């Protein structure tokens, strides 16, 4: 409390609030935040799974179309200036 004109405090006022209403609100907000985090992590996991699936699918397709048979590697090394392939 400030009662004097110079701004000097002359006392303290203490207020007690019922905690039940505050506890109920905090519990509701906590539950909402936990749900939000769970949904966000699930969406992130799904996105990462999709990226992983897409990448491995592309790599498998690329490996199927690109042959690395020993005969093909031998043909490359017989050309002048060719570097031997490492297996």
C-alpha positions in Angstrom: 0.0 0.0 0.0 1.2 3.4 -0.8 -0.5 6.1 1.2 2.0 9.0 1.2 2.4 11.4 -1.6 6.2 10.7 -1.9 5.6 7.1 -2.9 6.9 5.5 0.2 5.2 2.2 1.1 3.4 2.2 4.5 2.1 -1.3 4.6 1.5 -4.6 2.9 -1.8 -6.1 1.8 -1.9 -9.9 1.6 -4.6 -11.7 -0.5 -5.4 -15.3 -0.3 -6.9 -17.0 -3.4 -8.7 -20.3 -3.5 -6.3 -22.8 -5.0 -8.9 -25.3 -6.3 -9.8 -23.1 -9.3 -6.2 -22.5 -10.1 -5.3 -26.2 -9.8 -8.1 -27.1 -12.1 -7.0 -24.6 -14.7 -3.4 -25.7 -14.5 -4.4 -29.4 -14.8 -6.4 -28.6 -17.9 -3.6 -26.6 -19.5 -1.1 -29.4 -18.7 -3.4 -32.0 -20.3 -3.8 -29.8 -23.4 0.0 -29.3 -23.7 0.7 -33.0 -23.3 -1.8 -33.8 -26.1 -0.2 -31.1 -28.3 3.3 -32.5 -27.8 2.1 -36.1 -28.4 0.4 -35.1 -31.7 3.4 -33.0 -32.8 5.8 -35.9 -32.1 3.5 -38.4 -33.9 3.4 -36.1 -37.0 7.2 -35.7 -36.9 7.7 -39.5 -36.7 5.3 -40.0 -39.6 7.1 -37.4 -41.7 10.5 -39.0 -40.9 9.1 -42.5 -41.8 7.8 -41.1 -45.1 11.2 -39.5 -45.9 13.0 -42.8 -45.0 10.7 -44.9 -47.1 11.0 -42.5 -50.1 14.8 -42.5 -49.8 15.2 -46.2 -49.6 12.7 -46.8 -52.4 14.7 -44.4 -54.6 17.9 -46.0 -53.7 16.5 -49.5 -54.5 15.2 -48.3 -57.8 18.6 -46.7 -58.6 20.4 -49.9 -57.6 18.1 -52.0 -59.8 18.7 -49.9 -62.9 22.5 -49.5 -62.4 24.3 -52.7 -62.9 27.7 -53.2 -61.3 28.5 -56.6 -62.7 32.2 -57.6 -62.7 32.1 -57.8 -66.6 31.0 -54.2 -66.8 33.8 -53.1 -64.3 36.4 -55.0 -66.3 35.3 -53.3 -69.5 35.9 -49.9 -67.8 39.3 -50.8 -66.6 40.5 -51.9 -70.0 40.0 -48.5 -71.5 43.1 -46.3 -71.6 43.4 -43.9 -68.7 40.7 -45.7 -66.7 41.0 -46.0 -62.9 40.4 -49.5 -61.5 37.1 -49.9 -59.6 37.3 -50.7 -55.9 34.9 -53.2 -54.6 
